[in-house]
Amino acid sequence: METKAQVLYDFTAEPGNNELSVREGETITITNQGVGGGWIEARNSRGVVGLVPEDYIEVNQAQPFSSGGKAAPLDLSVFDSHMPTPASTAQVDVAQPETPVTPVTPVIPVFSSTSTDETSNGNDPWAGFDNNASGGFSNNWAAQPEGTETGKSSNNAWQSGGHGHPQAYQGPGAEDDDWDEEWDDAKSSGGYAESEAGEGGAINRGGAHGTSMKIALNKFPGFSKSGPELYLLSKQTSKGNKLPVYRGEVGPVWAYPEVQLDCVVADPKKGSKMYGLKSYIEYQVTPTTTNKPVNHRYKHFDWLYERLLDKFGSAIPIPCLPDKQVTGRFEEEFIKMRMERLQGWMTRMCRHPVVSSSDVFQLFLTYRDEKDWKMGKRKSEKDENVGVMIFSMIEPEGLPDLDMVEVEQKCEQFSRFTKTMDDGVKDLLTIGNEHWKRCTGPLPKEYQRIGKAFQNLSSVFTSSGYEGEATLTDALTAAGKTYEEIAQMVAEQPRKDLHFLMETNNEYKGLLGCFPDTIGVHKAAIEKVKEADKLVATSKITNSDKVTMAKRASTMSYALQAEMNHFHSNRIYDYNRVMQQYLEQQVKFYETIAEKLRHAHSRFTTM
């Protein structure tokens, strides 16, 4: 019996990728449900057969996509990181939404241009990339989406009390070592503006979080168990290398390596699988420690992000990866943009002393072969020191226990700062986006109109037939062309300076969006310590447990302060560098314009 399905969303096939374009409301016939990787094979009413994303259709008959014809149970999990119920019994029955995600494309505003003389920059304002000698790109800034990946809007992130760190959608087939699932399920959009709906079909960043998502949430041990009390009262002995915290000039700091790790993401190449039915892009990642390149697909980066979030998310804000996308994955400009942002994300991870030294991160950079990769992958997925248990690895070196009142004050001060900085970053993104539009739209057009007016006047003067004015008319014509050249420069300039400033702010926008949850874990721990006297009075814990809780809360606070200082030192470095770069390019821009105007001025005769 053939299975009919209703198409829920438009899907445009990638050329040469054995995909089938379908339209919303169309009825198709499923010919193969076992393709895997989130795809099914289907035939349309015209008899054309191809691959269609499984989440873009709804089966008309009550038949799921399971080979046995029985509905497979949803893999549900809940993030009950602060529930008082013990980890062994904490269960919440949450019905997952069944509405698939609407396809999301990167937010790359399309600026209208009515003049053929204008440059083409308006169509892709953030796709200017300068190749460097290493094969990468000169810009190391990544853009990260803010908020969570579980359908929760990030608008009120700063009012949260730490109800679980944002989690990534692992996707169907993610447990398969063959990494068969490549089509990119939309996470969020990829531009800079706070809201770009209507600009070339763009969607505001974070917009996908508010929509229903047909996903299976995987178990993340650190977040599916109870909250900070899991660590505060744990009898478990930690295994592995300790993460020391030292007293630095600015307060508690992580232990930084003598040589800073870095890597280069370069040389994207198209590969295929499923006998050529599916294609993907593979990147070459070369760490500075070995200078030996390893190859990774985006799906591998996504796996790394999930492992880092799982392991360190309670103590360290882990910004999200560059966005996923369904269509246009193999277009040159998109590949360049994604590679640049993956470079920025990897650079930020390399700069963190705890993340960069972790086994899972080192595996990603230095695996020897497929066997080594798979063994390391399985080992990292069995790691027990994840979630709040990461604090069991942290060891303040010779530092006294902290006063909880002082810790609360510092925590509130940092929360206020990051909230204010978040507002400032978003404001700069909005203003920068508006400036970009002016530079690629009306502003060059005004310069062009001035230039044409000068040239028209020169033509009028020439028609007089007076022999003595050739010098004047030639100078007028040259001045007009100069203004047309300036128009071209104005339209191209945002790619040279504003692009990097916007990328930096967009990256920090995503990073700042992670802090409320990270800070919330510490606030919850402090509240548990405050309740210790009541728990002792009711014989739920002993006095010894109370002392242990206070000491471990102090350890958590040292970790938070070390992370605060790491954030501030990177912020000062990043903004100092990007502002220097921005102003240097601005100086070159105006000096070039001044030189052109001086040359135009010299052609007029002094009377």
Secondary structure by P-SEA (a helix, b strand, c coil): cbbbbbbcbbbbbcccccbbbbcccbbbbbccccccccbbbbcccccbbbbcccccccccccccccccccccccccccccccccccccccccbbbbbccccccccccbbbbbbccccccccccccccbbbbcccccccccbbbbbcccccccccccccccccccccccccccccccccccccccccccccccccccccccccccccccccccccccccccccccccccccccccccccccccccccccccccccccccbbbbbbbcbbbbbccccccbbbbbbbbbbccccbbbbbcaaaaaaaaaaaaacccccbbbbbcccccccccccaaaaaaaaaaaaaaaaaaaacccccccaaaaaacccccaaaaaaaaaaaaacccccccccccccccccccccaaaaaaaaaaaaaaaaaaaaaaaaaaaaaaaaaaaaacaaaaaaaaaaaaaaaaaaaaaaccccccaaaaaaaaaaaaaaaaaaaaaaacccccaaaaaaaaaaaaaaaaaaaaaaaaaaaaaaaaaaaaaaaaaccccaaaaaaaaaaaaaaaaaaaaaaaaaaaaaaaaaaaaaaaaaaaaaaaaaaaaaaaaaaaaacccc
